[in-house]
Amino acid sequence: MTEEPGNQASEPADMPISPELLEILRCPEAVHYEGDDPGRLELVHGCWLVCHESGYKYPIRNGIPIMLIEVGKKYKDVPVEDLPVPPPEED
């Protein structure tokens, strides 16, 4: 099934990744933690994925979540309100 141009699946214009992708992505650090659903991510500022369990924060650049542990760890101690918007181009 193909979609006609301009008739794409409804998703908010300010959503940098699809809700379906956000639902399945998990923090690669916290996914190993105990619990019902460890490593869930929250979209903040429209360009960051934040894991409240690990504290790691992953930037979304050009619509691509950068889910590298070393990148998420770099922003661990940065308060959510101080995360740069847009995220830096490189880490």
C-alpha positions in Angstrom: 0.0 0.0 0.0 1.5 3.3 -1.0 0.5 6.7 0.2 -0.3 9.6 -2.1 2.0 12.7 -1.6 0.6 15.0 1.0 -1.5 12.2 2.4 1.0 10.9 4.9 0.0 9.3 8.2 -1.1 11.8 10.7 1.6 12.8 13.0 2.2 16.2 14.6 4.4 18.5 12.5 6.6 19.2 15.5 7.2 15.5 16.3 10.7 14.8 15.2 10.2 11.0 15.3 7.1 8.9 14.9 5.1 8.1 18.0 5.5 4.4 17.0 9.3 4.7 17.1 9.2 6.6 20.4 7.0 3.7 21.8 9.6 1.0 21.0 12.9 2.9 21.6 14.6 2.3 25.0 17.6 3.7 26.7 20.5 1.3 25.9 21.8 1.8 29.4 18.6 1.4 31.4 17.0 -1.4 29.4 19.0 -3.8 31.6 17.5 -2.4 34.8 14.8 -4.3 36.8 11.2 -3.3 36.5 8.1 -3.6 34.3 9.4 -1.6 31.3 12.9 -0.3 31.9 14.5 2.3 29.7 11.4 4.1 28.5 12.1 7.5 26.9 10.3 10.8 27.0 10.5 13.4 24.2 11.5 16.8 25.6 12.0 20.1 23.9 11.0 18.4 20.7 14.6 17.3 20.1 15.8 15.2 23.1 14.9 11.7 24.4 15.3 11.5 28.2 15.4 8.4 30.3 14.4 9.2 33.8 15.8 5.9 35.1 19.4 6.3 34.0 19.3 10.1 33.6 20.8 9.8 30.1 19.7 12.2 27.5 19.9 11.5 23.8 19.7 14.2 21.1 17.6 13.9 17.9 19.5 15.3 14.9 17.9 15.6 11.5 15.1 13.2 12.7 17.6 10.6 13.8 17.8 9.7 17.6 21.5 9.4 18.6 21.2 6.4 20.9 24.8 5.9 21.8 25.5 5.3 25.5 28.5 7.6 25.5 26.4 10.5 24.1 23.6 9.9 26.5 26.0 9.8 29.4 27.6 13.1 28.3 24.3 14.9 29.1 23.4 13.0 32.2 24.2 15.8 34.6 22.6 18.5 32.4 19.2 19.5 33.8 16.4 19.0 31.2 15.6 22.7 31.2 19.3 23.5 30.3 19.5 21.1 27.3 20.5 23.0 24.2 17.8 23.5 21.6 18.6 22.5 18.9 21.1 19.9 20.1 24.8 20.3 19.1 25.6 18.9 15.7 28.4 16.8 17.1 29.5 15.3 20.4 
